[in-house]
Amino acid sequence: MASRVRSDYRTINGTEKAAIIMLSVGEEGAQELFALMDEDEIREISQTMAKLGTIDSQVIENLFVEFAEQLSSTGSLTGTMDSTERLLNRALPDERVKTIMEEIRGPAGRTMWDKLANVNETVLANYLKNEYPQTVAVIVSKIRPDHAARVLSTLPEAFAMEVVMRMLHMESVQKDILDDVEQTLRTEFMSNLARAQRRDAHEMMAEIFNNLDRQAEGRFISSLEDRNRESAEKIKALMFTFEDLEKLDGTAVQTLLRVANKDKLGVALKGASEVLRDLFFSNMSERAGKILKEDMEAMGPVRLSDVDEAQTEIVLAAKDLADKGEILIADGGGDDELVY
């Protein structure tokens, strides 16, 4: 039985138009286009191509005219990290693509020193404090004076003074030494920073779940455990809760207290463990702690939904401070600390 010839352009839908174009550009062109698509798009278009049948030449001509007109009228294309990485993977070795993408995902800037100018001083100082003072002196001498001042004031004082003394006695840096320093920054610091900034889907969902009230969070987690227990466990491990504030040191708690809504803090602590309450009260002045305790007693019973809302607000304030590099949140595993 002969296949029907499609000759009415008006009956062609969007997926069929895409399928016709893919067939029209030839194998090499189709291969390049498929490389830019995700799996669902490839599956949908492939299924349509297989069922397309015969298309009249006039329909094909009309389609390409429409395509050219739409492209010229919009005058825009959309580029993303993923599409860029797919294109690079077709032209370059994997390791080279990985290096380029990590540089793109890292701080903006044409040169390494431009990139460092866009790195938070606390993050940069945490890396530099483990380097040799002479190396740090070279790096600090290459960044903007205002940024250098903030980095030095964030470093341990004795170490910072050692760096200052090296800078005072430093002669012109040889190009090969400077090249070595740049390479080290690129391969160690910038690549790790770029990887840290690249969140996966589980991290994104953990942050969304953190913003749900406790009942909604419980429902979503329970349903997800039924469908995909592994993903549910990953998300729960990544979620940051109010009780996780126990991981803060005294300085971080004091910083959080300066920005936290005092009314919300009292409500949040009503539902907190004794350990967490003691941590907050021990980092307040005696007078401030006494006032807060009196306020909490005067509240009487508090609805759980109000406690959840208040705790969420305090958690978001803590994460905002951590994102800015103003506080550190330890992971509870010992010596390591994570900047969220």
C-alpha positions as CSV (number, residue, x, y, z in Angstrom):
1,M,0.0,0.0,0.0
2,A,1.5,3.4,-1.0
3,S,2.1,5.9,1.7
4,R,-0.1,9.0,1.7
5,V,1.6,12.2,0.4
6,R,1.3,15.1,2.8
7,S,0.6,18.2,0.6
8,D,-1.3,20.6,2.9
9,Y,1.1,22.7,4.9
10,R,-1.6,23.8,7.3
11,T,-1.9,20.2,8.7
12,I,1.8,20.0,9.7
13,N,2.3,20.4,13.5
14,G,5.4,21.7,15.3
15,T,7.0,18.4,15.9
16,E,6.5,17.3,12.3
17,K,8.1,20.5,11.1
18,A,11.2,19.8,13.3
19,A,11.3,16.2,11.9
20,I,11.1,17.5,8.3
21,I,14.0,19.9,8.8
22,M,16.1,17.1,10.4
23,L,15.5,14.9,7.4
24,S,16.2,17.7,5.0
25,V,19.6,18.7,6.4
26,G,21.2,15.3,5.8
27,E,22.9,12.9,8.1
28,E,25.8,15.2,9.1
29,G,23.6,18.2,9.8
30,A,21.1,16.1,11.7
31,Q,23.9,14.6,13.8
32,E,25.0,18.1,14.8
33,L,21.4,19.1,15.7
34,F,20.8,16.0,17.7
35,A,23.9,16.7,19.7
36,L,22.2,19.9,21.0
37,M,19.0,18.2,22.1
38,D,18.2,16.4,25.3
39,E,17.0,12.7,25.3
40,D,13.3,13.5,25.4
41,E,13.5,15.9,22.4
42,I,15.5,13.3,20.4
43,R,13.0,10.6,21.2
44,E,10.0,12.7,20.2
45,I,11.4,13.9,17.0
46,S,12.8,10.5,16.1
47,Q,9.4,8.8,16.6
48,T,7.8,11.5,14.4
49,M,10.4,11.1,11.7
50,A,9.7,7.4,11.5
51,K,6.0,8.0,11.0
52,L,6.2,11.0,8.7
53,G,5.6,9.3,5.4
54,T,6.0,11.3,2.1
55,I,6.1,15.1,2.2
56,D,5.3,17.2,-0.9
57,S,8.2,19.3,-2.1
58,Q,6.1,22.5,-1.9
59,V,5.4,21.8,1.8
60,I,9.2,21.5,2.4
61,E,9.8,24.8,0.6
62,N,7.1,26.6,2.6
63,L,8.6,25.2,5.8
64,F,12.1,26.5,5.1
65,V,10.7,29.9,4.1
66,E,8.8,30.1,7.3
67,F,11.8,29.0,9.3
68,A,14.1,31.6,7.7
69,E,11.5,34.4,8.2
70,Q,11.0,33.5,11.9
71,L,14.8,33.3,12.6
72,S,15.4,36.6,10.9
73,S,12.5,38.3,12.7
74,T,13.5,37.2,16.1
75,G,17.2,37.8,15.5
76,S,18.1,35.8,18.6
77,L,19.5,32.5,19.6
78,T,19.7,30.9,23.1
79,G,23.0,29.7,24.4
80,T,23.3,27.7,27.6
81,M,26.1,26.0,29.6
82,D,24.8,22.6,28.5
83,S,24.6,23.4,24.8
84,T,28.0,25.0,24.9
85,E,29.5,22.0,26.6
86,R,27.9,19.6,24.1
87,L,29.4,21.6,21.1
88,L,32.8,21.6,22.7
89,N,32.7,17.9,23.4
90,R,32.3,17.3,19.6
91,A,35.5,19.3,18.8
92,L,37.9,19.0,21.8
93,P,39.2,16.3,24.1
94,D,37.3,15.6,27.3
95,E,39.9,17.1,29.6
96,R,40.2,20.3,27.6
97,V,36.4,20.7,27.6
98,K,36.4,20.1,31.4
99,T,39.0,22.8,32.0
100,I,37.2,25.3,29.7
101,M,33.8,24.7,31.3
102,E,35.2,25.0,34.8
103,E,36.7,28.4,33.9
104,I,33.4,29.5,32.4
105,R,31.4,28.4,35.4
106,G,33.9,30.1,37.8
107,P,34.1,33.8,38.5
108,A,33.9,36.2,35.6
109,G,37.0,37.8,34.2
110,R,39.4,37.7,31.2
111,T,42.5,37.0,33.2
112,M,43.2,35.1,36.3
113,W,43.6,38.3,38.3
114,D,40.3,39.6,36.9
115,K,38.6,36.4,38.1
116,L,40.2,36.7,41.6
117,A,38.7,40.2,41.9
118,N,35.2,38.6,41.8
119,V,35.9,36.0,44.5
120,N,34.6,36.7,48.0
121,E,37.5,37.7,50.3
122,T,36.6,35.1,52.9
123,V,36.6,32.3,50.3
124,L,39.9,33.5,48.9
125,A,41.5,33.9,52.3
126,N,40.4,30.4,53.3
127,Y,42.4,29.1,50.4
128,L,45.4,31.4,50.7
129,K,45.9,30.7,54.5
130,N,47.2,27.2,53.5
131,E,49.7,28.5,50.9
132,Y,53.3,29.7,51.4
133,P,53.5,33.4,52.6
134,Q,55.7,34.2,49.6
135,T,53.1,32.8,47.2
136,V,50.3,34.7,48.9
137,A,52.4,37.9,48.7
138,V,52.6,37.5,45.0
139,I,48.9,36.9,44.6
140,V,47.8,39.8,47.0
141,S,50.2,42.1,45.1
142,K,48.4,41.4,41.8
143,I,44.8,42.1,43.0
144,R,43.1,45.4,43.5
145,P,44.2,47.3,46.7
146,D,40.6,47.4,48.2
147,H,40.2,43.6,47.6
148,A,43.7,43.0,48.9
149,A,42.9,44.9,52.1
150,R,39.8,42.8,52.8
151,V,41.7,39.5,52.1
152,L,44.5,40.5,54.5
153,S,42.1,41.5,57.2
154,T,40.4,38.1,56.9
155,L,43.6,36.1,57.1
156,P,45.0,35.1,60.6
157,E,46.8,38.1,61.9
158,A,50.3,36.6,62.3
159,F,50.1,35.0,58.8
160,A,48.8,38.3,57.3
161,M,51.8,40.2,58.8
162,E,54.2,37.6,57.4
163,V,52.6,38.2,54.0
164,V,52.9,42.0,54.4
165,M,56.6,41.7,55.3
166,R,57.2,39.5,52.2
167,M,55.4,42.1,50.0
168,L,57.6,44.9,51.4
169,H,60.7,43.1,50.5
170,M,59.5,41.6,47.3
171,E,61.3,42.4,44.1
172,S,59.8,42.1,40.6
173,V,58.4,38.7,40.1
174,Q,59.9,36.6,37.3
175,K,57.4,35.7,34.5
176,D,57.9,31.9,34.9
177,I,57.1,32.2,38.6
178,L,54.0,34.3,37.9
179,D,53.0,31.7,35.3
180,D,53.4,28.9,37.8
181,V,51.2,30.8,40.4
182,E,48.5,31.4,37.7
183,Q,48.5,27.8,36.7
184,T,48.2,26.6,40.3
185,L,45.3,29.0,40.9
186,R,43.6,27.7,37.7
187,T,44.0,24.0,38.4
188,E,43.5,24.0,42.1
189,F,41.5,27.0,43.3
190,M,39.4,28.0,40.4
191,S,38.5,24.5,39.2
192,N,37.4,23.5,42.8
193,L,35.5,26.8,43.1
194,A,33.7,26.2,39.8
195,R,32.7,22.6,40.8
196,A,31.5,23.9,44.2
197,Q,29.3,26.4,42.4
198,R,27.7,23.8,40.1
199,R,24.7,22.4,41.9
200,D,23.0,19.2,40.9
201,A,19.3,18.6,40.9
202,H,19.3,17.1,44.4
203,E,20.9,20.2,45.8
204,M,18.3,22.4,44.1
205,M,15.5,20.3,45.4
206,A,16.9,20.3,48.9
207,E,16.9,24.1,48.9
208,I,13.3,24.1,47.6
209,F,12.3,21.5,50.3
210,N,13.9,23.7,52.9
211,N,11.4,26.4,52.1
212,L,8.4,24.2,52.6
213,D,6.5,24.1,55.9
214,R,7.1,21.0,57.9
215,Q,3.9,19.2,56.9
216,A,4.3,19.8,53.2
217,E,8.0,18.8,53.4
218,G,7.0,15.5,55.1
219,R,4.4,14.8,52.4
220,F,6.9,15.4,49.6
221,I,9.7,13.4,51.3
222,S,7.3,10.5,52.0
223,S,6.0,10.4,48.4
224,L,9.5,10.6,47.0
225,E,10.7,7.7,49.3
226,D,7.9,5.6,47.7
227,R,9.0,6.4,44.2
228,N,12.8,6.9,44.5
229,R,14.3,6.2,47.9
230,E,17.8,6.9,46.8
231,S,16.9,10.4,45.6
232,A,14.9,11.0,48.8
233,E,17.9,10.1,51.0
234,K,20.2,12.3,49.0
235,I,17.9,15.3,49.4
236,K,17.4,14.7,53.1
237,A,21.2,14.6,53.5
238,L,21.6,17.9,51.7
239,M,18.7,19.7,53.5
240,F,19.8,22.3,56.1
241,T,17.4,22.4,59.0
242,F,17.1,24.7,62.0
243,E,18.7,22.1,64.3
244,D,21.7,22.2,62.0
245,L,22.5,25.6,63.4
246,E,24.1,23.7,66.2
247,K,27.1,23.4,63.8
248,L,27.8,27.2,64.1
249,D,30.6,28.4,66.2
250,G,30.1,31.3,68.6
251,T,31.3,33.9,66.2
252,A,28.9,32.8,63.5
253,V,26.0,32.7,66.0
254,Q,26.8,36.3,67.0
255,T,26.8,37.3,63.4
256,L,23.5,35.6,62.8
257,L,22.0,37.3,65.9
258,R,22.9,40.7,64.4
259,V,20.7,40.2,61.4
260,A,18.0,37.8,62.6
261,N,14.5,39.1,63.3
262,K,14.3,39.1,67.1
263,D,10.5,38.4,67.2
264,K,11.0,35.4,64.9
265,L,14.0,34.2,66.9
266,G,12.0,33.9,70.0
267,V,9.2,31.9,68.2
268,A,11.9,29.7,66.5
269,L,13.6,28.8,69.7
270,K,10.3,27.8,71.3
271,G,10.5,24.7,69.2
272,A,14.3,24.2,69.4
273,S,16.3,21.7,71.4
274,E,17.9,22.7,74.7
275,V,21.3,22.4,73.1
276,L,20.4,24.9,70.4
277,R,18.7,27.3,72.9
278,D,21.8,27.3,75.1
279,L,24.0,28.0,72.1
280,F,22.1,31.1,71.2
281,F,21.7,32.3,74.8
282,S,25.4,31.8,75.5
283,N,26.3,34.1,72.6
284,M,24.0,36.9,73.7
285,S,24.7,39.5,76.4
286,E,23.1,38.7,79.7
287,R,20.6,41.5,79.3
288,A,19.6,40.5,75.7
289,G,19.3,36.8,76.8
290,K,17.1,37.8,79.8
291,I,14.8,39.9,77.6
292,L,14.4,37.1,75.0
293,K,13.6,34.5,77.6
294,E,11.0,36.7,79.2
295,D,9.5,37.3,75.7
296,M,9.4,33.5,75.1
297,E,7.7,32.9,78.4
298,A,5.1,35.6,77.7
299,M,4.2,34.0,74.4
300,G,2.6,31.0,76.0
301,P,1.8,28.1,73.6
302,V,2.8,28.7,70.0
303,R,1.3,27.0,66.9
304,L,3.6,24.6,65.2
305,S,3.1,26.3,61.8
306,D,4.3,29.6,63.4
307,V,7.4,27.8,64.7
308,D,8.1,26.3,61.3
309,E,7.8,29.7,59.6
310,A,10.1,31.4,62.1
311,Q,12.7,28.6,62.0
312,T,12.7,28.7,58.1
313,E,13.3,32.5,58.2
314,I,16.3,32.1,60.6
315,V,17.7,29.3,58.5
316,L,17.4,31.3,55.3
317,A,19.2,34.2,57.1
318,A,22.0,31.9,58.1
319,K,22.4,30.5,54.6
320,D,22.4,34.0,53.1
321,L,25.3,34.9,55.5
322,A,27.1,31.7,54.5
323,D,26.6,32.4,50.8
324,K,28.2,35.8,51.3
325,G,31.1,34.2,53.1
326,E,30.3,36.0,56.4
327,I,29.9,32.8,58.4
328,L,31.1,29.2,58.1
329,I,28.9,26.2,58.7
330,A,30.8,23.1,59.7
331,D,29.7,19.7,58.3
332,G,29.8,18.0,61.7
333,G,32.4,15.6,60.5
334,G,35.4,17.1,62.3
335,D,37.9,19.5,60.9
336,D,36.4,20.2,57.6
337,E,34.2,23.2,57.1
338,L,31.8,23.9,54.2
339,V,30.7,27.3,52.9
340,Y,27.1,27.1,51.8
